[in-house]
Amino acid sequence: MALLLGGGSLFMHLRQQGTLVTVIADRADGIKAGKTRVKSHSVDVGVVESTRLSDDLEHVVMQLRLKPGVSRLLSGESVFRRVEARAGPEGVTGLETLLRGDWIALEPGGKGPRPAAYRLADGEATASSRAKGVRIGLTTPDAGLVQAGEPVLFQGYRVGQVEHCALDAKARQLFCRAFIRAPYDHLVTTRVRFHKEHGVAMAAGASGIHLKVASVTTLLSGGVSFDLPQGMPSGVPVKNGAMYALYGDREAEEESRFTQHTDYVMYFEDTVRGLLPGAPVEFRGVRVGTVSRVPFPGAGEAQLLHEDYRIPVAVRIEPGRLVGMAEGDADAREQMDALIRRGMHGTLKIADLVTGALYIELDCCGKGATSGVQVTSSGYPVIPSLKGGLIQVQQGLLSALDRFSALPARELLTQATRTLTQGHQTLRDVQMTLDALNRTLSSPAVQRLPADTQQTLRTLQGTLQSVQPGTVAYTRMVADLQRLNQALLQLQPVLSTLNSRSNALVVEEKPEADPVPVAR
């Protein structure tokens, strides 16, 4: 009975103590036995009980005492992670550890038996193994392109996070694991493409200088963006472990779509300064290819370095860029050969006067038609080229400079100096005239003119008011005018007589005799 009681007491004591978990770490700075807490979802679930060096003196072995009932969170997929103050793509995290010290986060797992010891993980927290979503792999030859903790974006909206990045020394590539949470995991299909999203990107090329500024969030943290190329079918959703190539930017991702191409060589007598790999090859303004090598050492043609030396340039004709052009290598080659036989040729054109970037312009046809397509000794077909595009521009500039230098500069400068001197004298005369006018306007006599004029207007106004209807002067004036009118009416017969007989006032008019009746 005593043994049963003792065993029961020991069992209850061990049960109340909780589960003891062994965790192996590379370092123990910031971890203190009896003080460093273990938390799950920010809830205290245990404490670090002890720390010691491993037998090989290479690692730190920590004993974590978890509270009763917490052992249900442990499985083969559970993760213990150190939480400390850290500056990363998402900003500064773990600031509370500056006051309370580092702590250990327990991320519950889903399946699998519990191991004898766990490995303490460092870095940003990852999604739980029980979280719904999809985990994919990203590979890129640029080791510094992306880092753990950066967001995964779909059309600018955050849908996941880069969980882990490691450099594969053998493959010389950076491998990253990213998690896209549900319900956005169905957006990751077999057709999507991933590229690095830069906050600020500036590029200078054949199409000019481009400056792109992303949103404030992307500007601060960057990120990895994915989308479905325009015009492509959506594809089917992928499962965990799907691998994708990560491109440096959207332009690189777009260029990678044109995998089918036919290689050609072009020889130019013009200077190729400004013609860089990646410059467009256009056919009547539509891009049909890309410059791949400048100069191209694989042309296999031996030339002497003299005035007729031609610089070989390798170009790729990409039929997928031109709607209606055959996609197959053989069909595209046949169409290009037919155009070359009809006289298609290429010339160098200036794409940007500021940067001096060049591109190749193809044109057709009728000039220099041939019966066949020339092939280099190394097997590359040749697209004929014409010189004169850049040379004409250069000759025009030189001609303009010659005409400018031929101008009588000394005489022009002398005449310009004389004109400026006369202009200065004219300005001084105008200034003197303005000064005299100002003195006249500011004289006392001119200043009194407004007052005298105002007094005259007042007098005139008073005079006009005295002859308004209703006044005595107005009544008298009307009566005088009426009497004058009556007198003129009385004089009218006299004036009529004088008008007909001017001597009527001196010679009396004889009276007319009475008429005598005459017998019939």
C-alpha positions in Angstrom: 0.0 0.0 0.0 2.8 2.4 0.9 4.5 1.7 -2.5 1.2 2.4 -4.3 0.8 5.6 -2.5 4.4 6.6 -3.1 4.1 5.8 -6.8 0.9 7.7 -7.1 2.4 10.7 -5.4 5.5 10.5 -7.7 3.3 10.3 -10.8 1.2 13.3 -9.7 4.3 15.2 -9.0 5.8 14.5 -12.4 2.5 15.2 -14.1 2.2 18.6 -12.4 5.8 19.4 -13.4 5.0 19.1 -17.1 7.0 17.8 -20.0 10.8 18.2 -20.3 12.0 18.9 -23.9 15.5 19.0 -25.2 16.4 21.7 -27.7 19.8 22.1 -29.4 21.0 25.5 -30.4 24.2 27.0 -31.9 24.4 29.8 -29.3 22.9 30.7 -26.0 23.3 34.5 -25.8 20.2 36.1 -24.4 19.0 32.7 -22.9 19.0 32.4 -19.1 18.0 29.3 -17.2 15.0 29.9 -15.0 14.2 33.3 -16.7 13.8 32.8 -20.4 10.2 32.0 -21.2 8.7 29.6 -23.7 5.5 31.0 -25.4 3.0 29.7 -28.0 0.8 32.3 -29.7 2.2 34.8 -27.1 0.9 32.7 -24.2 3.4 31.5 -21.6 3.7 27.7 -21.8 7.1 27.0 -20.2 10.5 28.1 -19.1 14.1 27.3 -19.9 15.2 25.0 -17.1 18.9 24.5 -17.8 21.6 25.1 -20.5 24.9 23.2 -21.1 27.4 22.5 -23.8 27.1 19.3 -25.8 29.5 16.5 -25.5 31.3 17.6 -28.7 31.5 21.2 -27.4 30.0 22.4 -30.7 26.4 23.2 -29.6 24.3 24.3 -26.6 21.9 21.8 -25.1 18.8 23.4 -23.4 16.2 21.7 -21.2 12.8 23.3 -21.5 10.1 22.6 -19.0 6.6 22.9 -20.5 3.5 23.3 -18.5 1.1 20.4 -18.0 -1.1 19.7 -21.1 1.3 21.6 -23.5 2.8 18.3 -24.7 -0.2 18.0 -27.1 1.4 20.8 -29.1 4.5 18.7 -29.8 5.0 16.6 -32.9 7.6 15.9 -35.5 6.7 19.2 -37.3 6.8 21.4 -34.2 9.4 24.2 -34.3 11.1 26.1 -31.5 12.3 29.5 -32.6 14.3 32.2 -30.8 12.5 35.6 -30.7 14.8 38.6 -30.5 15.0 42.2 -31.7 15.6 42.0 -35.4 15.6 44.5 -38.3 14.4 42.9 -41.6 12.3 43.6 -44.7 9.2 44.0 -42.6 10.8 46.6 -40.3 12.0 46.1 -36.7 10.4 43.2 -34.9 10.7 41.8 -31.3 11.1 45.2 -29.7 9.6 43.8 -26.5 12.7 41.7 -26.0 14.8 44.8 -25.4 13.0 45.1 -22.0 12.2 41.5 -21.1 14.9 39.6 -22.9 14.8 37.0 -25.6 12.2 34.3 -25.4 11.5 31.0 -27.3 8.4 30.6 -29.5 6.8 27.2 -29.8 5.1 26.7 -33.2 2.8 23.6 -33.0 3.2 20.9 -35.5 0.7 18.7 -37.2 1.9 15.1 -37.7 4.8 12.9 -36.9 6.3 11.4 -33.8 8.1 13.7 -31.3 11.9 13.6 -31.8 14.4 13.1 -28.9 15.7 16.7 -29.4 14.5 19.7 -31.4 16.7 22.2 -33.2 16.3 25.9 -32.2 15.6 27.9 -35.3 16.7 31.5 -35.8 15.2 34.1 -38.2 11.7 35.2 -39.1 8.7 33.1 -38.1 7.2 30.9 -40.7 3.7 29.7 -41.3 2.6 26.7 -39.2 2.7 23.3 -40.9 -1.0 23.2 -40.2 -1.6 26.5 -42.0 -3.6 26.2 -45.2 -1.7 27.2 -48.3 1.0 26.0 -50.6 4.8 26.0 -50.3 6.9 26.5 -53.4 10.6 26.8 -54.3 12.2 29.7 -56.0 15.7 29.6 -57.7 17.8 32.5 -59.0 21.4 32.9 -59.9 21.6 36.2 -58.1 22.4 35.4 -54.5 21.5 38.8 -53.2 18.2 39.2 -54.9 15.9 38.2 -52.1 16.0 37.3 -48.4 13.9 35.6 -45.9 11.0 37.6 -44.6 10.1 39.5 -47.8 6.5 39.5 -48.8 5.0 37.6 -51.7 2.7 39.8 -53.8 0.0 39.2 -56.3 -0.7 42.4 -58.3 0.6 44.4 -55.4 -1.4 42.6 -52.7 0.4 40.5 -50.1 -0.6 36.9 -50.2 2.4 35.1 -48.6 6.0 35.4 -47.4 9.5 34.1 -48.2 10.3 31.8 -45.3 13.8 30.6 -46.0 16.7 31.3 -48.3 20.0 29.3 -48.7 22.8 29.4 -51.3 23.4 26.1 -53.2 27.2 26.2 -53.7 27.2 23.3 -56.2 24.5 24.7 -58.5 25.7 28.3 -57.8 22.1 29.4 -57.2 20.0 30.8 -54.4 17.2 28.6 -53.3 14.2 30.1 -51.4 11.1 28.6 -49.9 7.9 30.7 -50.0 4.5 30.1 -48.5 1.3 31.4 -50.1 -1.6 31.2 -47.7 -5.1 30.2 -48.5 -7.4 31.2 -50.2 -4.7 32.7 -52.5 -2.9 29.4 -53.0 -5.1 28.6 -56.0 -3.5 31.6 -57.8 -0.2 29.7 -58.0 -0.6 27.7 -61.2 1.7 26.0 -63.6 1.6 29.2 -65.8 2.5 31.9 -63.3 5.9 33.6 -63.3 7.8 35.1 -60.4 10.0 38.2 -60.4 11.7 40.5 -57.9 9.7 43.6 -57.0 12.0 46.6 -56.5 10.9 49.7 -54.7 12.7 52.0 -57.1 14.0 50.8 -60.4 15.8 52.9 -63.1 17.0 51.5 -66.4 18.6 53.2 -69.4 18.5 51.4 -72.7 17.5 51.6 -76.3 14.0 52.8 -75.4 15.3 55.6 -73.2 15.5 56.1 -69.4 12.8 54.6 -67.3 12.1 55.3 -63.6 9.6 53.2 -61.7 8.5 53.8 -58.2 6.4 51.2 -56.4 4.0 51.6 -53.5 5.2 52.8 -50.1 5.0 49.2 -48.7 7.0 47.8 -51.6 9.4 50.7 -51.4 10.3 49.9 -47.8 10.3 46.1 -47.9 10.6 45.0 -51.6 9.1 41.6 -52.2 8.6 38.9 -54.7 5.7 39.3 -57.1 4.0 36.8 -59.4 1.3 37.0 -62.0 -0.1 35.2 -65.0 1.4 36.5 -68.3 -1.1 38.3 -70.5 -2.8 36.1 -73.0 -1.7 32.8 -71.4 -4.2 30.2 -70.1 -4.4 30.1 -66.4 -3.1 26.5 -66.0 -3.8 24.3 -63.0 -3.0 24.9 -59.3 0.3 23.4 -58.1 1.0 21.3 -55.0 3.7 21.7 -52.3 7.2 21.6 -53.6 6.6 23.1 -57.1 9.7 25.0 -58.4 9.8 28.3 -60.2 12.5 30.5 -61.6 12.8 33.9 -60.0 13.7 36.8 -62.4 15.4 40.0 -61.5 12.6 42.3 -62.6 9.5 42.3 -64.7 11.4 43.1 -67.9 13.6 40.1 -67.5 10.6 37.9 -66.8 8.9 39.2 -70.0 12.0 38.6 -72.1 12.2 35.0 -70.8 8.9 34.1 -72.4 10.4 34.1 -75.9 12.3 30.9 -75.6 12.1 30.0 -79.3 14.5 32.0 -81.5 16.7 31.7 -84.6 20.3 33.0 -84.4 21.6 35.3 -87.2 24.8 37.4 -87.7 24.9 40.9 -89.1 28.0 42.8 -90.2 28.1 46.6 -89.8 30.6 49.1 -91.2 29.1 51.8 -89.0 30.3 52.3 -85.4 28.5 50.0 -82.9 29.1 52.2 -79.9 25.8 52.4 -78.1 24.6 49.0 -79.5 24.3 46.8 -76.4 23.2 43.2 -75.8 19.4 43.3 -75.2 18.8 46.1 -77.7 15.7 45.5 -79.8 15.6 44.3 -83.4 12.6 45.9 -85.1 10.9 45.3 -88.4 9.1 48.4 -89.5 8.7 49.5 -85.9 7.6 46.1 -84.5 10.0 44.3 -82.3 10.9 40.9 -83.7 14.2 40.1 -82.0 17.0 41.0 -79.7 20.7 41.7 -80.0 22.6 39.0 -78.2 26.4 39.6 -78.6 28.3 42.8 -79.6 30.8 42.0 -81.1 30.2 38.4 -81.9 33.4 36.3 -81.8 31.8 33.2 -83.0 31.1 34.4 -86.5 34.2 32.6 -87.7 35.1 35.2 -90.4 38.8 36.3 -90.5 39.1 40.0 -91.3 42.0 42.4 -91.6 41.8 45.5 -89.5 41.5 48.1 -92.2 39.0 50.7 -93.4 36.6 48.0 -94.7 36.5 46.1 -91.4 33.0 45.0 -90.5 31.9 44.3 -86.9 29.9 41.1 -86.5 26.8 41.3 -84.3 24.7 38.3 -83.2 21.0 38.8 -83.1 18.1 36.5 -82.2 14.9 36.6 -84.3 12.0 35.6 -81.9 8.9 34.7 -83.9 6.7 34.8 -80.8 6.9 38.6 -80.8 5.3 39.0 -84.2 1.7 38.0 -84.6 1.2 35.7 -87.6 4.8 34.6 -87.7 5.4 30.9 -87.4 6.4 29.7 -84.0 8.5 26.6 -85.1 12.2 27.1 -85.6 12.1 25.6 -89.1 9.1 27.6 -90.2 10.6 30.9 -88.8 13.9 30.2 -90.5 12.1 29.6 -93.8 10.2 32.8 -93.5 13.3 34.8 -92.7 15.3 33.3 -95.5 12.5 34.2 -97.9 12.6 37.8 -96.8 16.4 37.9 -97.1 16.2 36.6 -100.6 13.7 39.4 -101.4 16.2 42.0 -100.1 15.6 42.4 -96.4 18.4 44.3 -94.8 19.2 45.9 -91.5 20.6 49.3 -90.5 21.6 50.9 -87.2 19.2 53.5 -85.8 19.5 55.9 -82.9 17.0 55.0 -80.2 17.9 57.8 -77.7 19.8 60.9 -78.3 20.5 61.4 -74.6 22.0 58.0 -73.9 23.3 57.3 -77.4 21.6 53.9 -77.4 21.2 52.2 -80.8 18.9 49.5 -82.2 18.7 47.5 -85.4 15.9 48.3 -87.9 15.0 45.7 -90.5 13.4 46.7 -93.7 12.2 44.9 -96.9 12.4 44.6 -99.8 13.6 45.1 -103.3 17.0 46.5 -102.4 19.9 44.0 -102.9 17.7 41.0 -103.7 19.8 37.8 -103.7 19.3 34.3 -104.9 20.3 32.7 -101.6 21.2 33.3 -98.0 24.8 33.8 -97.0 26.1 31.6 -94.2 29.2 32.2 -92.1 32.0 29.6 -91.8 30.6 28.7 -88.4 27.1 28.0 -89.8 25.2 31.2 -88.9 23.0 32.7 -91.5 23.7 36.3 -92.4 21.2 39.2 -92.6 22.6 41.8 -95.0 23.2 45.3 -93.6 23.4 48.8 -95.1 25.5 51.6 -93.9 24.6 55.2 -94.0 22.1 55.6 -91.2 24.5 56.8 -88.6 27.0 58.0 -91.1 24.4 60.4 -92.6 23.6 61.7 -89.1 27.3 62.2 -88.3 27.9 63.9 -91.7 24.9 66.1 -91.1 26.3 67.1 -87.7 29.8 67.7 -89.1 28.3 69.8 -92.0 26.4 71.9 -89.5 29.5 72.4 -87.4 31.4 73.4 -90.6 28.8 75.9 -91.6 28.9 77.3 -88.0 32.6 77.6 -88.0 32.5 79.3 -91.5 30.4 82.1 -90.2 32.2 85.5 -89.8 32.3 85.3 -86.1 34.5 88.4 -85.6 32.2 90.6 -87.7 29.1 89.2 -86.1 30.5 89.9 -82.6 31.5 93.4 -83.6 28.0 94.1 -85.0 26.4 92.6 -82.0 28.5 94.7 -79.7 27.6 97.9 -81.7 24.0 97.0 -81.5 24.1 96.4 -77.8 25.9 99.8 -77.4 23.2 101.5 -79.4 20.5 99.7 -77.4 22.1 100.9 -74.1 22.1 104.5 -75.4 18.5 104.2 -76.5 17.6 102.9 -73.0 19.4 105.8 -71.4 17.5 108.3 -73.6 14.2 106.7 -72.7 15.1 106.8 -69.1 15.9 110.6 -69.4 12.5 111.2 -71.1 10.7 109.3 -68.3 12.6 111.3 -65.7 11.5 114.6 -67.3 7.9 113.4 -67.6 8.0 112.5 -63.9 9.3 115.9 -63.0 6.6 117.6 -65.1 3.8 115.5 -63.6 5.1 116.2 -60.1 5.3 120.0 -60.5 2.9 122.2 -58.4 1.2 123.7 -61.4 0.2 120.3 -62.7 -0.8 119.2 -59.2 -3.3 122.2 -59.1 -4.9 121.3 -62.4 -7.3 118.8 -60.9 -8.5 121.3 -58.3 -9.2 124.1 -60.8 -11.0 121.7 -63.1 -13.1 120.5 -60.3 -14.1 124.1 -59.3 -15.1 124.8 -63.0 -17.3 121.8 -63.1 -19.0 122.8 -59.9 -19.8 126.3 -61.3 -21.1 124.8 -64.6 -23.3 122.4 -62.6 -24.8 125.3 -60.6 -25.5 127.3 -63.8 -27.3 124.3 -65.3 -29.3 123.7 -62.2 -30.6 127.4 -62.3 -32.3 126.9 -65.7 -34.0 123.6 -64.9 -37.8 123.4 -65.4 -39.7 125.0 -62.5 -37.2 127.7 -61.7 -37.9 131.4 -62.2 -35.2 131.8 -64.8 -36.6 128.9 -66.8 -40.2 130.4 -66.7 -39.0 133.8 -67.8 -37.0 132.3 -70.6 -40.0 130.4 -71.9 -42.2 133.6 -71.8 -39.6 135.6 -73.7 -39.3 132.9 -76.3 -43.1 132.9 -76.8 -43.2 136.7 -77.3 -40.3 136.4 -79.7 -42.2 133.8 -81.7 -45.3 135.9 -81.8 -43.4 138.9 -83.1 -41.8 136.8 -85.8 -45.3 135.6 -86.9 -46.4 139.3 -87.3 -43.3 140.2 -89.3 -43.8 137.3 -91.7 -46.2 139.3 -94.3 -43.8 142.2 -94.4 -40.9 139.9 -95.0 -42.9 138.2 -97.8 -43.6 141.6 -99.5 -40.0 142.7 -99.3 -39.0 139.4 -100.7 -41.2 139.9 -103.8 -40.6 143.7 -104.1 -37.4 145.0 -102.6 -38.4 148.7 -103.0 -41.8 148.3 -101.3 -40.7 150.5 -98.4 -39.8 153.4 -100.8 -42.2 153.2 -103.8 -45.9 152.8 -103.2 -47.6 150.1 -105.0 -50.3 151.2 -107.5 -53.7 149.8 -106.8 -55.1 147.5 -109.5 -57.9 148.9 -111.7 -61.3 147.4 -111.3 -62.1 145.0 -114.1 -64.5 146.2 -117.0 -66.9 143.6 -118.3 -66.6 142.9 -122.0 -69.6 142.2 -124.3 -69.7 138.9 -126.0 
